[in-house]
Amino acid sequence: MGEIVVRIQLENTNDRGAFNLDFIDEPDIRSVEIDAVADTGAMMLALPEDVVDQLGLVEVDRIMARYADGRRESRVVAGPLKIQIGDRSMNTECIVIPVGADALIGQLVLERLDLIADCTNQRLTPRPESPDRPLVRL
């Protein structure tokens, strides 16, 4: 079985707010569309530094990251941004990873968007009980 790669749309949330307040024009909202790996072992959204720079995101925090091989290191958390996968979207932050690394969609995004990893068919699918929109458990 291979990895699940999906097309995602990303947008600078601060830019969208500035547009909504008539401070900038809609074409000035920074956004990108990239491929990302759905990684059920990752917690957060992780984006390469060049994508973060293209979106104009700012450092909002630092976090200790633990890699699959056991290494740990301090990483920048940047945001805010909107991620859209298919017809589902949410506002979030991301961990900044090195240029050239695969963008990763972690569990927080998958849970919030109510998507499950279908490894057999190499795709993300809505949970059966929420085909039309995310169902958030309280």
Secondary structure, 3 states (H helix, E strand, C coil): CCCEEEEEEEEEHHHHHHHHCCCCCHHHCCEEEEEEEECCCCCCCEEEHHHHHHHCCEEEEEEEEECCCCCEEEEEEEEEEEEEECCEEEEEEEEEECCCCCCEECHHHHHHCCEEEECCCCEEEECCCCCCCCCCCC
